[in-house]
Amino acid sequence: MAINEDKLNAFMGRFVGDLGAVMHAATIVVGDQLGLYKKLAEGPTDVETLAKRTETDARYLREWLSAQAASGYVEYDPATQRFSLSEEQAFALAQEGSPAFIPGAFQVAVAQFKAIPKMTKAMQTGLGLGWHEHDSALFHGTERFFRPGYAANLVSGWIPALEGIEPKLKSGAKVADIGCGHGASTIIMAQAYPTSTFVGYDYHEPSIEQARKAAKEAGVTDRVRFETARAQDFPGTDYDLVAIFDALHDMGDPVGAAAHVRQSLKPDGTWLIVEPFAHDRLEDNLNPVGRVFYSASTFICTPASRSQEVAACLGAQAGEARLREVVTKGGFSRFRRATETPFNLVLEARP
């Protein structure tokens, strides 16, 4: 075997970076759960002071802070031996709901690791792994990770990019949010358009229960309700807008879901589909964003689809061409990319 030493060293360098990132992920989850980032955001501090303020052990905290500094997640001043967060670090780590808030993503990663025994069996047998079969860290992490992006883009950019929908929502529209999870997207729309009514559907009952609690806390229960139902047979007709956020590719029968959405809409209704950003060719997705989505798809999205009927297994990098095929097979005659972000394809389908 002829080994190219330069290529080997480059690969081992990547390995060190990846291993550090993986091991660092667990420290982020702990720091988030203990409120360490939020306290650090209040200003520079030494270890002992932060330990008292957070009611944590100083020796453990020193090691944790050192790991954060080595990873570039915390600043360290050798002259004062104090730790702090920059404005940018605080924006991403300590400000829940900011467009750049990231701790929820690491909760999702924790859930993936907990699913390793189940995924090992699934990959050997070809069986599925339903969303409901994952650790609850997945449900909470997904909501915390996706909500900031929805808050930053849904009302300001995505809905205005749809043909004629924003005026309807302002005057009073009937909206269904399918695969709503904990209800973040539903509640954001309800808060922005108080004259419209919204219903969120998800097959996962614990998520629906959490969504109901969130709606009560947000004060929107007068125009929002959440019910347990599948995408293929959720109730209701004459919707002005049906939305599916980051969930169509998880479905076993996305064509069946598309057909049911088509039947549920008014003749001039609109289907808003938000999916992970992807190009149509594999080679064009071999990049950092694709790496995240393909990894999540391996453990979460594809197994979820495989656990259902039909098992289309679109995956989180389906791409616009495959999604267009699903939508048109479901009976829609018009389909277009309304807008996009580095992480999202925002698609519009009309009868």
N, C-alpha and C positions, 0 to 999 in steps of 0.2 A: 504494500500500500504506500503510494507516494503522497506524503503530506506536504502541502504548501504552508510553511510556517507562518507567513504573513497572514494568510487567510484564517489559519487556526487561531492566531492571536487576536485577530479582529472578531472572530466568533466568540472567543472566550471573554473578550471585553464586553460584548453584547450580553453574554450570560451573566457577568457580574452585575451589570446594570439591571437586568431583569430580576435576578434573585434579590437584589436590594429592594427593588420596587415591590416585589411580592411580600417580602418580610416586613417592609415598611407599612404596607396596607393595613395590617392588623393594629399597628400602633395608632393609625389615624382613627380607626373605629373606636378604640379605647379612649383616645383624647376627645373625640366628639361626645361620647357617652358620659364622660366625666366633666364636661364643660371646660376643659383645659384651654382650648383655643379661644373661647369667649372671654375667659379671664385674662389670657395673654393679650388680647386685643385692647385691654384697658390701659396698657402701657408697659414699658420695660420693667422687669422684675428679676430678682434673684431666686434661686431654687427654694430656699427656706420660706421666703415670703409667699411665693406662689403655692407652696405646699399647705401653708396655713389657710390661705384664701380659698383653696379648693378642697380642703380636708382630705389630702392625699399624703402618702408617705414620701418624705423628702428624698430618700435614697432611690426609690423607684422612679420618682419624678426626674431626678438628675439624669438617669439613664434614658428616660423617655425624651427629655428635652435635647439630649445629645443626639439621639437618633433623628429627631426632627431637624436639628441644625445640619447634620450630615446630609440629609436629604434635600435641604433647601426649603423646608417648610416653616422654619423658624430662624430668626436672626440671632447671632451671638456676638456680644462685644467682649473680647478678651480683656480689655482694660478695666471694665467694671464687673466682669463675670455675670452680666445680666442677659436675659433672653427677652425677645420681643417679636412682634409680628409687624411686617411692613403693611402699608395700606392695602397692597394687592393681596398679600397672604391673608389678611383679615377678611377681605371681601370674599375670598374663595372658601375660607375655612371657618369663619366665625359668624358670618352674617347669613343666618337661615333665610332662604328665599331670594338671595341675590342671584342675578343671572349666571354667576360663576360658581355658585355654591356646590362643592364636590363631595362632602362626606357621605352622602347617600349612595354614590357610586361604589364606594368601598364596602358598604353594607351588602350590595349586590354581589360583590366579589366574595365576601364571606359566605354568602348563601351558596355560591358555586362550589366552594371548597367543601361545604357540608354535604353537597350532593354527589361527591366523588364516588362513594360506594354504589349509589343508585345508578350513576351514569356508567360506571364500569360494567354493570350488569346490562344496562340498556344497550350499550354499544356491542356487547357480545350477542345479545338476543334479538336486537332490532325492535324491542318493545319501547313504548313511549314513557315519558315522565311528565305528568300533568302539572300545570301551574300550582294546583292545590297541594301537590305532594312535596313541594319545596319548603325549606325553613322559612319562618315568618320574616326573617331579615330581608328576604327578597321582596316581599310586598311593601314593607316600610321603606326600604332603600330605593326601590323603583319610584315610589311617589316622591320622595325627597329629592331624587336626582332629576326627574323629569319636570317637576313642578316649576322650578325657576325658569326653564326654557319656555314653558307654556306661558308663564307670567310675562316674560319679556317679549314674546313674539305673537301669541295667539290673537290678542285684540288689536295690537298695534300694526301687525303686518300680515298675518295669515288670513284673517277674515276679510280685511279690506281688499286682498288680492282676489277674492272670489267675486264672480259676476253677480251683482245685485243683491248680495246677502246682507251686507251691513245695514242698508236702509230697512230691510225687513226686521232685523233684530232690534233696531231702534224703535220701530213702530209697534212691534209685538209679534213674535214668531213662535212656532212650536218646534222644539229641538230635542233630538235624541242623541245621547252620547253612548256609543256601544263599546263594551270592553273598558268601562270607565275606571276600574280599579278603586282606589280610595277617593275618587271623585274630584281630583285637583282641577282637571280641565273643565268639568261641568260647572264647578263653583266659580272659577275664573270668568267664564262666560256669563253666568247668572249675575255676578257682581257688576259686570260691564254693561249688561243690557237688562235693566230691571223691569221692563215692560214685557219681556218674553218669558216663556215657561220652558223648563228643562226637565228631562228625565234621564237618569243614568242607569245603564244596564250592565251587569256583569254576572257571569255564571258562578263566581266565587263568593259565597255568602259572607265569609268573614270580611272581605273587602267592602261589600255593600254595607255591612254594619258599621265599618269604620267611616265610610263615606257619609252615612247618615249623621254620625257624630260630628264630622267636619262641617257639614252643612248647617247644623245647629249652632256650632261655634261661630260660623261665618255670618249667621243671621239671615240665611236665604231660604229657609224651609217653606216660606210662603210661595215660592216659585220654583223650587227644586225638590224632586223626590228621587229616590234610588230604589231599584227593584232588581231581584235576581232573575236573569233571563239570558239565553244564548243568542248569539248573533244571527243564527238561522231562523229563529222563531220569536224574537222579542215582540211584544204587543204594540198596538197603536198604528194608526194610519194618518195620512195627510200631514206628515212632517214637512216643514219648510226646509229644515236642515237636519241631516244625519251626519254625525262625525265619528270617526274611528281613529284614535291616536295610538300609534305604535303598537297595534294589536292585530291588524289584518294578517300579517305574515305568521302569526302564532296559531292561526285557526286551521283546523283540520280540513274544513270545507269552505275555503274563502269564496269560491264561486257561488255556493249555496247562500253564503252570507250576503254576497253582492246582489243576488237575485231577490233576497228578502228585503234588503235596503231599497232596492228599486220599487218593490211593491208597496213599501211603507211611505214613500215620498208623495207629495203633491205632484201634479203634472209638471209644474215649473220648479220643483224642489231641487236641492243640491246635496251631493254627498261630498264631504270633506274628508280626505284620507291623508293622514300624516304618517310617514314611514321613515325608518332610518335611511340616511343618505347612502346611495349606492349607484355605481355605474352598472351598465348591463354586462360587462365582461369581467371575469374574475381577475385578469391581469391588471385591470384598472382600479381594483379595490385593494391591491396589495400595498397598503399604506397604513399609517398609525390609526386612522379612523376605522378602516376596514378590519384592522387587527382587533380592536375593541369589539366591533359588532360580530365578527365571525366567532370570536371566543364566546361571547354571550349567546350566540345562536347555537353553538355546539351544546351548551349545557342547559339552555332555557327555551329558546324559541323552537328549534327543530324538534326536540323531545316533546314539547307541548303539543305541537301539531300531530306528531306520530301517535300520541295518546288518544286522539280523537278519530271520529269516522272520516273516511276518505284519506286523511293524512297526506295532504298536498305537500307539506314540508317546504314552503317557500323559503324559509330562512330569513334572517335579519338583513341579508344583502340581496334581496330579490331583484332589485333594479326596476326602473320604470317600464321597460318592455314587458316583463313578466306580470307586473301589476296591471298594466293596460290590458293584457290578455284576460286576466281574472275579471276585471271590471266589465269589459265588453261581453264576455261570456255570460255575465250576470244580467245582461239586458240593457246596459247603458250605451247610448249612441255617441255621447260626447265625453271626451277625456282629455285633460291637459295638465301640464305642470304649472300651477299657479305661481309658485315661488319656491325658494329653497333657502336653507342655511347650511353651514358646513356639516351639520349633523342630521338634517331633515330634508326629505322630499315632501313638498306640500302639493297634493294633487286634488283636482276638482273633477267630479263626474256628474253628468246631468242626463236625464232620460233621453 
